[in-house]
Amino acid sequence: MTQRFTDNQDGTITDTQTGLMWQECYAYPETGNYINWYDANDYINALNEKKLGGYDDWRLPGRLEIQSLYEIGKPFQSRGKTFLLHIDPVFEFSYGSCFWTSKTRLSAALGFEFDNGDMHWYPQGSISGSVRAVRETFNPKVLVDPAWIELQEN
């Protein structure tokens, strides 16, 4: 079985299952704070100016894209305790479990929580999330069993 994630050794991770490229780190460890949705977009713009991994087309992930990173449980050790991490350990993960998505409605934006897998609408100005940038296009059908897709199309 091939490994799903490839560390590109340039601050990016490629998901071989979805074809998406992700930022290895995320805003919280870099800023030390949660940020609002507007600041999340400014953070993405700064990544594009720096050309993270040599690319300038980074963006906020969509709902299904960020959910595709959620793992039921990956154990990891920290300070002598075992915790369940809900994202593959190839990604940097410290504090801050809520991540902004590109999905908005009126003055709210959708946030995905890696601690429990929930999605919630938050005011775009609330300082309640972080961001992990993504690039490339995503076809959600890659996450569905091909036999099920064939049944639906017939």
JOPE-V822149 format. One record per backbone hydrogen bond with DSSP energy under -0.5 kcal/mol. CO is the residue of the C=O (numbers start at 1). NH is the residue of the N-H. If there is no record, write none. Layout:
<<CO,NH> <CO,NH>>
//
This chain:
<<4,16> <6,8> <6,14> <11,24> <12,8> <13,22> <14,6> <14,16> <15,19> <20,15> <21,135> <22,13> <24,92> <26,30> <27,31> <28,32> <35,128> <35,129> <36,40> <37,41> <38,42> <39,43> <40,44> <41,45> <42,46> <43,47> <44,48> <45,49> <46,50> <47,51> <47,52> <51,54> <52,55> <59,134> <61,102> <62,66> <63,67> <64,68> <66,69> <67,70> <69,88> <74,85> <76,83> <78,81> <81,78> <81,83> <83,76> <83,85> <85,74> <86,71> <88,91> <97,114> <98,130> <99,112> <103,110> <105,108> <107,124> <108,105> <109,122> <110,101> <111,120> <112,99> <112,114> <113,116> <113,117> <118,113> <120,111> <122,109> <123,126> <124,37> <124,38> <126,128> <129,35> <130,100> <131,27> <133,23> <134,59> <135,21> <138,140> <139,142> <140,143> <141,144> <145,148> <145,149> <146,150> <147,151> <148,152> <149,153> <150,154>>
//
